[in-house]
Amino acid sequence: MGFKVWNIEKFKETARRAAAEGIVMLKNDNNALPLADKSSIAVFGRSQMNYYKSGTGSGGMVNVDYVVGIYEALLDSKKYKLNKKVREAYEKFVEENPFDVGEGWASEPWFQKEMPLTDKLVKDAAKESDTAIFIVGRTAGEDQDSKNEPGSILLTDTEKDAIKKLTGAFKKTVVLLNVGNIIDMRWVKELDPSAVLYVWQGGQEGGNAVLDVLSGKVNPSGRLSDTIAEKIEDYPSTENFGSDKENLQCEDIYVGYRYFETFAKDKVLYPFGFGLSYTDFDISCNAASYDKSSGIKLEIEVENTGSVAGKEVAQVYVQAPQGKLGKPLRVLAGFAKTDILKAGEKQVIDFDIPKYWFSSYDDSGLAGHKSSYVLEKGEYKVFAGANVREAKEVFTFEVAKTEVIAKCEEALAPVRKFKRIRPEEACGLFATTYEDVPVRTLDPNKKRDKNLPKALAYTGDKGYKLKDVADKKVSMDKFLAQISDADLCAMMRGEGMCSPKVTPGVAGAFGGVTDNLVKLGIPVAGCSDGPSGIRMDCGTHAFSLPNGTCLACTFDESINEELFTWEALDLRKNRIDALLGPGMNIHRSPLNGRNFEYFSEDPILTGKMVSAQLRGMHKYDVTGVIKHFAGNTQEFNRHHVNSVASERALREIYLKGFEIAVKEGNARAIMSTYGPVNGIYTSSSYDLLTTILRGEWGFDGIVMTDWWAMGNDFADQKGSYHNVAAQVRAQNDLNMVNASAADNSNNDNLDSQLKLKNLTRGELVRSADNICRFLLKAPVYKHMLGEESELDKELKEAISSEDADLLDLNELVVEKDVTEIDPSLLSCEKGKSTNFVLTTPKRCQLKLEMVVKTEGQPKMAQVPMSIFQDNNLIRTVTLTGMDTEYQTIEVELNPSFSFNFYVKFYFGQAGMVFKSIKLIKTKDLEKMFARE
């Protein structure tokens, strides 16, 4: 079927290009790569059998039609002669050592058991094949950090032994790192393979992307978005990472290359921005100037001085004078990727770098301007080149007098005293010294009290609809005055997971979540995980994208924007208004398990990449919920661990990427984190969400919590899941998620705090205003009005019949101890499935009791029925043609942490007849999920 806009083949091609552009080649001795056609290759490594398309957790759980692994891509290309005996050895090993999925949430191991290599297998393979490829596979993710252990960021002895044997036997050995995050790389010097590439987790087209680079169809142009130091102990964050209580960020603004280029250049194995190519480039500066009113202007020329076509990344860094504040010796201020340049071809790139992006935040007043971004007086040096280490000085300019670039207000400062590092110059080198971190002097609660929003008095229903606001027939204020306090409170409660009010299987629903709100013409929007593609727990298929680190390593805004234009269409096709991503927290430590979702150690690179992705989604009116705002730098105990950081570090490093996404990407939605920053949970931080986000940056969208997040009012107050009033006071508009907004199923304190006048109607109306304005921009608003565009019609036709079946759901509320399911609802024909969404007002354990027989089948016929819960196979029941008498079959369902979940009956053969089907409560699970 031909479509005008939707083109799955172009989506695949774009994802393949993006994944290939993110591949970083670190080593390529004697031009080991690219591989010539007809090369004989032996592929080693367990991960040839289980390619990691993404990391674990909510950000990776995308149901896909297919995944192209590295081996499959090499085989299907028919370019190479692959060693069958080696492959057969791995197939046998995996048969005896199946994939370990772990037990329960966040329990999948970092790696799968590796096959030890025998001398005979290696020797025989080397006789037949010239090149050995060894694939290292790693994963980590939500609720599961990496560790400084073999099998996580370290290679195992089995892996090292394998690479050592291969390098000793083969003419060429290529190591591919199918990982979500950087790992320890000391083994490269020790084992000396011919070539090493980070191929990351490339989504469902990842294997094809690797093929393109190995074959030379694509010249590698990925550049490291993180510094790779010699060992994990060399990162300044390591000392204060992994606590279950608090992490002091003593390294302050000196994260990643900012630290290493200033204090420890000799500890770096591969610098930030590094990556090899199959060709060579020269980067030079044609013109440079500094404009006092705007900033730095550069004309950078890139020439391909090699023999094959390729792309290069031009990177610009600024070194500010140390002044009173102390500065890193390098700060990324701009970057751009060239087009494909043929041998001898040149391209000129213009850089226009505003002063704000290389200014420093004075949180102490040492520079004379407390709570301001400043350019301290002195000499500024500008560097341009291929990475932070190789960039050459191209321009200097003087700032004669310290200049205030932006006057701010103290916000989000720490309440706990601690010390941070700063440079101390000695003999031309910089050593670390320490200074006291400025602590908070302004109480955010007093700010809130001074700036309480006002609202019109409740008027009751005047007949206004949200459409009247859009048509400018009535003001938003008058429209919202119609909403009762009870419905305003309900509007702050997002529903989910798997709410039947929106597309099946998505994470949340918000907006018109009560009957009264729907009557006012307020639609219910749907949002779904995540950064690696759409996750739908009912089993609907979507497209799996390359992970965040891979996309950051492209250093290419255009490919990110193009890719997420297709992602926008995938969202529109599935009637989803917002993607819960991109994830954009800073890679403070290589150990953060969620780094695969995030981008980089640098905020400028992060912010620019995310802005590009948002622009792509906005072309089709959907958006991303950028997350996790802010400071989520570890997964262990993330609901509770306090991130303690200076205001300067927050503003220059951890908030800066978000700021760029708001100002340049026009972000419409943000998700706060689970944990506290400087004692205050981000979901209830007035300084973070109102003073900085909305006040200073001008953000006018919605803020939602992460799923089941706590709030508090004071830095020394314990967080509570019930304290949603604190979230609304901070202008966190949506508490996610609730089983029933109208019934206050999470027992939050909105009603009680409103009665006690600790929460005002004005604050509820303010958040309702934010939510309604968001909804007016979302596709769901027009869908509610029945305005189906030609694009909507086309995308509806593009949905597969299997996924269309999943949209046709039978809704069932399980309130009684025994709930009957009408057997006539089941489609029992061969290949048919019937889907139910079950809503349980209270969490409970359920079992299915089915009275069933077969009818009209040959005696030896097998009649299978598979039962799935949230797309996971629970049990396959197989009867035969001889089972002609009714029998009772019981199937225990898994406990669910959500109030909504899916059950699917799939019939592999016709012939089953049901007398009755019952859902029986076997256990009350409310106590298990009780929250403070």
N, C-alpha and C positions, 0 to 999 in steps of 0.2 A: 504494500500500500504506500503510495507516495504522499509525503507531507510537505507543506510549504516551509515550516519552521523546525519542527522536531526531526532530528536526524541522528539516530543512535550511532550510526557509523562514524559521523563526524565527532560525536561525543567521545567515542572510543579513541579516535585518532588524536583528539586534543589531549585526552588524559595520557595517552601513550607518549606524546611529545613532552608534556609537562613532567612526567616521571623521568624521561630520558634527560631532560635539561637539568634535573635536580641531581643526577648521578655525579659524584665527585671522584675523580681519579687522583689518587695520591702517589702512585708509583707506576712507572712504565719503562722498565729497563730495556735497553736495546730494541726499542719499538716492538715489544712483545705483542702489543695491541696496535691496531685492530687485527682480528683474525682473518686470514685469507680464506676465500671460498675454498671448499673441499678440504679444509683442515681436518685432521683427525683429532678428536677431543674425547677425553675421559672425564666425566663429571663425578666429583666426589662430594661428600657432605650430606648428612641426613636431610638438610633443608631443601635438597632437590625434590624430596618427597612431600614436603609440607611448607610451601612458600608462605611467608607471613605477608599478607596483603596490608595489614594494619596492626596496631597494638591492641591491647585488651580493654575491656570495660565498655561503657556506653558509647564511647567515640569510635569503636571498631566493629560494633555488632550490626553490620549491614548484610542483609540477605541478598545474594547476588545470583545471576544466571550462570556465571562461570568465573573462574580465576585462572589466569595464564601464569603458570610458574616458569621459572628460568629454564628448567630442563625441557618442558613442553614447548617453549618458544624456540629453543635451539632445534629440537626434533622437527617441529612443524615447518620450520624455515627451509628444510632440505638443503641447507647450505653446507652442512658439515657431516662428517662421518663420526657418529657417536659410538662410544665403546659399549656394546650391549652386555658384555660380561660384567662390567662394573655396575651397570644399572641393575642387572639381575641380582647381584650381591646385595644391593641396597633394598631391592624389593623383598628379598627373603628376610633380611634383617628387620625391616619394618613389619613384616607379617608376624614375626616373633616378638617384636617390641613395638606394639601399636602406639599411636599418638596418645599422649597423656593430656587429657583436657582438664585435669584437676577435679576437685569436688566443690561445687558451689561458686559463688561470686568471687572474682579476683583471685582465683586459685590456680589458674593455668601456669605451669612452670615457665621460667624464663627461657628455657631451651629444651629441646627434646634429646633423649639419649642418643649419643653419637656412636656410629659403628667404628670399632677399632680396625685399622688397616693392617692386613698381614703383608709381610714382605713379598710373598708370592703374588698376591693380587696386584700390588703396585708394580712389581717387576714385569709381570705379564702384560699389564695395561700399558706400561711404558714402551714395550716392544711394538705394540699395535698403534699407539696414539702419541702424537708429538706434544700435545698440550694437555695439562691437567687443570681443571677448574675445580676449586674447592669453595663451597658455599657455607658460610657461617650464618646461622639463624638465631635471632634473639627477639624476645618480646618483653613487654612490661606494660603498665597502664594504670587505669583508675584503681585506686586503693592498693596498688602494688608497686612500690619503688624498686629500682634496681639496687644491687649491693656490690660492694667491692669483693666479689667472690667469683671463683671459676664457675662458668655457666651463666653468669650475669654479665658484668662489664669486663671480666677477665675470660680469656680462653681457658678451656679445660685442658688437662694434660693429654687427653685423647685427641683433641683438636690440634694441639701443638705438635704432637707426635705425628699426626697425619700429614700436616703441612711440611714438616721436616722430611718425612719420607718422600713426599711428592717432589719437593725441590731438589732432592738428591737424585731422583730417578728420571725426571722429565726435562726436556729441553726448555719448556716454558711452564710456569705454574702461576695461575691467576687466582687470586682470592677475592671473592665477592662477599660483601657484608650486607646481608638481608636483615637489617636492624632498624629500630625506630629512633635510635639515639647514638651518639658517639660512644665508643668503648675504648678500653685500654689498648694502646697500639705499640707497646714496647716490643712485641713479638716480631714486628716487621723487620727491625734491624737484626734480631737474633736469627730468624728463620729465612729471611731474604728471598721471598717469592719474587717472581719477575714483575708482577703487576698487582696492585691493590686498588679496589674501588668500593666506595660506599654506594650501594644501590638502594639503600633504605627499604621502606615498605611502600611499594609503588602502586597499591590498589589493585584492582582486578586486571589491569593492563600492564602490571609491573614487569612481568617476565618478558613481554614484547619490547618494553623500553630497554631492558638489559641487553636483549638481542641487538637492538639498533645500535647501541654504543659499542658492544663487542665486535660487531661486524663492520663498524666504520660508517654505517649509514648515517649515524648521528655522531658528530665530533663532541666528546664530553665538554660541557661548559658549566657544570655545577661547581659551586664554590662553597667552602665550609661556612656554615652559619654559626659555628662555635669554634673556639680554640681547643685544639687537642694538646693537652700538656702531657708530660712524661708519665705521671701517675696521679691517681685521684687525690693523694695527699697534697699535691702541689696547688690545687684549687683553694683559694682562700675561704670558700664557703664550707669546705668539708668539716672543719672543726665544729661548726655550728649548724649541722644538718642532721635530721633524724630524731630529734628530741620529741618526746611525747607531751612536753609542756610548752617550751618556748625556744625559738631560734633567734639568737642575737645576730644581727647582720653587721658584724664588726668590719667587714670588708667595705661596707658603705657603697659608694658609687663605683668602686673598683671591682667590677664584675667582668669576668672573661678577659678579653684582650686588654681592656682598660687596666686591669691589674698586671697582666703579664708584660705588656709593653712598657709599663712604668717601673715595675719592681723586679720582674723575674723572666727576662727575655730568654735566658739560658734553659728555662724549664719547658720550653715549647717544642713539641715535635712537629706540629703542623699549625701554622698561624691562621687566625681568622681571615676568611676571604680566599684561602688558598685552594687551588685546584689545577690539575694539569690538563693539557689539550694534546691532540695529535698534530698540532701546528704550533707556531710561535707568533707572539704579538709584541709590538712596541707601543708603549703608551707615552705620549708627550703632551706638553701644554703649549698651545698656540697663543693664548692670550689669557690674562688674569687681571682682575681689578677688585677693589673693595669700595663699595658705595656706602657712605655713612647712613644713608636713609633706608637702605634695603639689605645689603649684605654682600656676599662674595659672588662674583661672576667669573666663570671659567669656560674656556674653549679647549676641550681635550680631544686630541686626535689619536685614534687607534688604528694601527696598521698591521695587517696580517703579513708577517715577514717569513712565514713558513711556506710549505708546498701544497697544503690542502685547505679546503674551506673550513671555516669554523666561526664560533662566537667568542667574544671576550667580554669580561665585566670590568668596566672602569670604576675604580673606587676612589673617593675623595675623603681625606681625613684632615682634621684641624687639630693643631697643638696650641692651646691657649697658655698664656703666661701663668706661672704658679700663683702669683699674687698673694693675697691674704688667705684665700680659700683652699688652695691646693687643687691641682687638676691632673687628670690622666695625660700621658704624653701623646695619646692618639684618641680621637673620637670620630667615628664615622659621621660624615655630614652629607654625603650624597653618593649615589651609585647609579649606574645605568648599564644595561646589556646592549651590545651591538646587534645589528642584523647579522645574517650569515655573510662573512667577508670572504671573498675568494682570495687565493694567494696573490699578494701584492696590492690588494684593495685596501682603501682607507675609509674611515668614517669619522666625522667630527660630531662630538656630543657637547651640547651647551649645558652647563650647570648654573643654576640660580639658587643660591643657598641663603635663606634668610638668617639674620643674626640670632633669632630666637633659638635655632637648632644647635648652635654651638655656644650659647650663653650658659652661665652657671647659676645655680640657685643658692642664694645666701640665706641659710636658715639660722645663722648665728649672729649676723650683724657685723662680722669681722671685716667685710668689704664696705661697710658703712650703709648698707641698704637691706636691713633684715626683711625677710619674706618677699624678696624680689629676685627676678632673673637679671643678672648683670653681666656686662663685659668689663672685666677688670682691665685697668690700664696696662700697657705693655705690648710686647711684640707677639703677633699671631703668625704661626707658620701653617701653610697649606701644603698637603702632600697628595699626590695622585699616583695610582699604580694598580697592580693586579691583586694585591692583598695588603693587609696592614703592615706586614714586615718589609715588603718590597717597594711600597709606595715611596716615591722620591719627592723631595721638597721642590715645589714649583713656584712658590709665591710667598712673600711675607708682607705684612702691613702692621702699622702701629695704631693703637688706640691711645690717644693722648691723655684721656681722663676717664676714670671709671664711669660707665654709662648704665643707667637702668633701662632694661629692655621691656620688662613687664613687672608692674607692681601687683603683688598678690596679697593674700591674707594668710597668716599662720593657720595651717590646717593639717590634721592627721599627724601631728607631732607626737613623739613618744612620751609616755608618762614615766617610764622606767629609765633610770640613769645607767649609761654604759659608755664604753669608749669605742672609737672608730679609728681606722688607720688613715694616715695622710702622708704624702711624700715629704721627705727631708733630703735636700740635696747635699751631697758630699763628694768632692772630687769629680764632679760631672755626672755622677750616678745618683740614683734616688733610693734611699732606704726607707723602711717603714717606721713611722713614729705614730703616736696615738694622741688623740684629743678627746675631750668630753663632748658627748652629743648634746645639742640643745634640747631641752625638754619643753613640754607643753606649757604655755602661759595663758591660753584662751580656752575657756570651757565651751565645747560645742553645744552643750545643752542650753547654755545661756544665749548662744547665737540663735538657736531654734526658738527660744522664748521671745526674742526680739523680732523675729521674722515670721511670725505665725500668719499663714495665708487666711484671707477672709473669703466667705462664701455667702451667696444669697440664702435667705431662710427657705426651709422646705415648703414647697407650694402644693405638693401633690400633683397628680397627672393633669397636665393642661392640654394634652393631645399632641405635644411636640414629639417628633421622631428624630433620630440621629440624622436622617436624610435632610431634615429641615435645617440643621446646622450646616451640612455640606452645601445646601442650596442658598445659604445665607438668609434664610427666612427667620431665623432665631439665633441668638447668641448661644455659645456653649454654656455660659453661666446659667442662663434661663432654662436651657435643656436639662442640665444637671440638677437644678433646683427641684425638679420633679421626683427625684429619686429619694426614697426614704433612707434613714440612717441604716436600717437593717440591710437594705439592698446595696448600699454603698459598702458596708462591711463585707458583704458577700462578694462584691466585685473585686475586692483586694485578694480574694482566695482563688488562685488558679486551680483547676481540677485536673485529675489524671491519677496514675498513668493509665494509658489506654482508655481514655474517656470515650463513651459512645456518642458524645456530642460532636466529635470531630472525626477526621479520617482514622479508620481503625489502625491500632497499633502504635500511634504516636505518643509522645511523652506527656503532653499537656494541652489543656484547653483554657482559654481565658476570654474575658469580655462579658457577653450576655449569658452568664452562668445560672441565672434564675429566670423563672417564668416572667416575672415583672420586668426584668431588664430586656428580655426578648421582645416583650410587648412595646417597649420604647424604641424598637428598631436597632438594638445593639447586637451585632453578630457575635458568634463564638469563633475565635481564631484558634488554629492549631499550630503547635510547635513540636519539632522532633529533633532528636540527636541526628547527626552531629558533624564534627569536623571532617570525618573521612567519608561522608555520604549519609544518606537518610536511613535511619534505623526505624523499622516498623515491626513491633513484636508479634504481630499477627502472622507474619511470614511474607508480607508483600515484598517483592524484589525492588531494588534500587541500584544505583551505580556506585561502586566503591572507588573513592578517589585516592591519589597518592597522599601520604601523611604530611602533616604540617612541616616537619623538618625538611623533607624532600622538596616541598614547594618553596620553602625559604631559600634552599640552596640553589634554586634557579636564578636568584637575584634578578628576576624578570617579572615586572609588573604586568606586562601585556599578556603573557601566557596564563598568569593567575586570573586576570580579568576574563579572558576568553573561556577558561575552564569553568569558572563559576557562573558564566552566562548559561552554559549548558546545565549546570547544577540548578540554576534558577528554574529552568524548564522542567527538570525532574521534580522539583518542589511543586510547581504549578500543576504538573500532571497528576500528582498525588494529593492535590488540594491541601497543601501545607503552606502556611503563611510565613513561618520563620524557622530557620535552621539554627539549632543550638550549637553555634560555632560561628566563626573560627575561634579556636582556643588560642590565646595570645600571651600567656604568661612568659616571663623571661626565664631562660635556661640558667638559673642561678647555679645549679649543680648538675653535673652529668648523671647524678643518681636519681633525679626526679623521674618517677615512672611514667609521668604524663608528658614528658618532653616530646614524645612522638606526635602528640596533638599540637603542641606549641611550635614556635618557629626558631628562636634564636636567642643568643645571649645579648643581642643588641636591640635596643628599642626602635631605632630608626628603620632598620631592615624589617622588623616585625610590623611596625605601623604602616609602612608603605605596602607590604605584601597584603595585609588585611584590608587596607583601603581599596586595593585593586579587586580583591575578592568581593567586597561589598558593592563596588561599582558594577561588577558583573551581575550580581543578584538583583540589584535595583533596576536593571534594564527591563525586568519582567515583574516589577512591583513587589517581589518577595524580598526578604532581608535575612541577615544573620544576627544572632544574639551573641555579640562578642563576649568572651569570658576568659578567665574567671577574675572578676574585678574586685580586688586586686591582691597580689602577693601570694598566690598559690604556688609555692615553690617546692613542696613535697606532698606526697600522698599519705604517708603514715600519720594516723591520728589527725587527719585534716579537719575534722569537725571541731577540734579543740586546741590544737597547738597554736600558740601566739607567735605571730611574726613581728619581731621587734626591729624596726628600721627607722633611720633618721628621716626627717621630712625631705632633706636634700636627695637622699637615695630614692625615696618614693617618687619624687617629682622628676628627677633626671633619668631614672632607670625603669622603675616598675609601673609607673603611670604613663610614661611618655608615649609608648606605643598606642595605648588606648586613646590618648589625646589626639594623636595623628589620625586614628581611625574615626574619631568624632569630627575633627575639623576638616579632614581631606576626604574621608570615606563617607561622611554624612551618616554615621551609624544611627540606627533608629531604636536599637534594643541592646541592653546590656544585662549580663547575669553576674550577680555578686557571688562571692565565694562562701564556703562553709565556715571558715575559721575567722578568728580575730586578727586585726592588724593594730599593733600598739594598744592591745587590751579591748578594743571595741570590735565586735563582729561586723564585718563589712556590710552585711545585710541591714544593719541598723546604724551605720556610721553617717551621721549628718555631715561631718566634714568631707567625707569621701563623695557622698551621693548628691549633696546639695551645694555645699560651699565650692568644691572643686569642679565636679562633673557638670552641674547645671549652672552654677554661678560664674565660674571662670571660663569654662569651655563652651558654654551656650548649648549644651545638649538638651533636646526637647522631646526625647523619646521615652520609652519605658525601661524600667529596671525591674528585673525579677530575681528572686532568690534561686540558688541551686535547690535541688529537690530535697525537701525536708531539712530546712536550715534553721539555725537558732538565731536569736537576737538578744541583745542586752542594752542597758541604758548607760552604764558606767564602766570604766575600765577595770574596776575591781569586782564587778558583778558577774556571777556565773551566767553563762548563756542558757536560754530556755527556748524550746521549740514552740511554746505557747505565747511567747512575747512577740507577737506580730505587730502590736501597737508600736513598739520601738522601731520596727522596720518601716511602717507607714510614716512615722514621725520623721525618719531620715530621708524619706521620699523613695523608698524601695516600694514600688507600686504593687507588685504581685508576690504573694507568698505561695510558693510552689512546693508540694501539691496537696490538694484536699480531695477526699472522696466525694464530699458534697458541700459545696459552698453555702448553700441555703441552710443546711443543718449544722454548720460549723463542726464538721466531723473531726477536725483536729483539736477542737476545744481551745481555740486561741482566745486572747484577751481583748479583742477589739471592742466587743460590746461593753465589757465591764470598764475598760479604760475610758471609753466614750462617756459612760454614765458618771465616772469619777472626774471627768473633765481633764484627764491627763492626756487625752487625745481629742482633737477638735473636729467638728464637721468640715471645717475648711481644709484640714489636712487630707481627709477622705476624699473630698471633692477635687483637690489638687491631683491626687493620684488617678481618680476617675477621669479627669480631664486628659491626663497623659495617656491613659489607656484608650480613650475614645479617639483621640487624635491619631494614635497609632493605627487603630482599626480603620479609620477613614482612608488610609494609604494602602491598606492590605487588600489582596484579592478577595478575601472573604466578604468584604463589604458589598462589592458588586454582585457576588454570588448570592448573597442574602436578598438582594433586590431582584434577582432573577435575570440579571444582565449577563448573559453568557456570550463571550466574545468568540470570534472565529478561532482564535488560539485555543480557548477552552474546549471547543468542539473537536478540534484537531487532536489535542492532547488526550481527550477522552477516548478517541478512537485508537490512540497509540498504546493504551493499557492492554496487557496480555489477558487472555481469557482466564488464566489461572489467578492473576492478581485481581481481575474483575470479580471473581467468585469471592475473594476475601473482602471485597467492599460490600458484598451482599450478606449482611450479618443478621442473625436472629438475636435480639436483645432479651436477656433473661435476668431478672432480679432475684437473687437467692436470699430470701428473708427468713423462711421457715426452716425447721430442722430437716424436713424432707420437701424437695421441690420436684415436681413432675415435669418432664420434657415430652412434648407431644411427638410420638414416633413418626407421625405423618410428615413432620418437617424435614426428615432426613431423605436425601436423594441417594438411594442405595444402588444405583446402576454402576456398572464398571467404570472406573476412572472419575467418578463424581465425588465431590466433597461438600459437606455442609458445615457452616461456621457459626459459632455462638460467641457473643460477648457476654460474660457473666459479671454481674455487679453484686458484690457482697458488702452490705452496709457495715458489717464488722468482719475483721479478719478471722478466717477460720480454715480448718482443714476439711476437704471434701473428698468424697469418693463417688464414682459412678456405679450404679447398680443397674445392669441391663438384663432383661429377660428376652432371649433371642434364640432363633433356630434358623436352619436353612430350608429352602423349598425349591423343588423343581431342578435339582442339580444331580449329575451323575454321582454315584456313590464315592468314587475316588477323587472327585473335584475338591480343590482347596479354595476356600472363600475367605480371604483376608480382609480385615478392617483395621486401619491404623488410627490411633487416637493421639492427637497432638495437643499440647498445652503451650501457648505462646511460642508456637513454631518449633517446639522441642518434642520429639517423639516420646510419648509416655509408655505406650505399649501397642503391640500388634496382636490382635486376637484373630486366630485362624480356626474356622470351623470346616468341616467336610460335608460332602453330600449326604453322609450317613447321619448327621446331626439334625434329624427331622423333628425331634421333640424339644420343646422349650427348655432351656437351661439358664441358670442365673450366673452371670459373670460380673465380678467386681473389679474395678480399676481405681487404685488410689491416685489422686491428683497431688501434684507438688504444692507445698505451701507457697503462697504468693505474698510479697511485701506490698503489692498494690491491691486496691479494692476492685480493680477491673482487670480481667484477664480473658484469654481466648481459649476456646476448645474447638478443635476441628476433627470431624469424622471423615476419613478418606477410605473409599471402598476400592480395593484392587480387583475385585471380581463381584459380579452381581449374585444375588441369591439369598442374602440375609433378610430375615423378617423379624421385626421387633414387636413384642407384646407390650413392654413398658420400659421406660428409661427414667431413672430417678437420680437426683443429686442429694446425697445424704451428708449432713454435717457430722464429722467424727471428732472434731477437737476445736476448742476456742483458742485462738492465737492472739487475742488482744493483749494479754499480759506480756507475751514475748516481744511485742512491738511497742510496748508502753514507752512514752517519752516524757522527759521531765517537763 
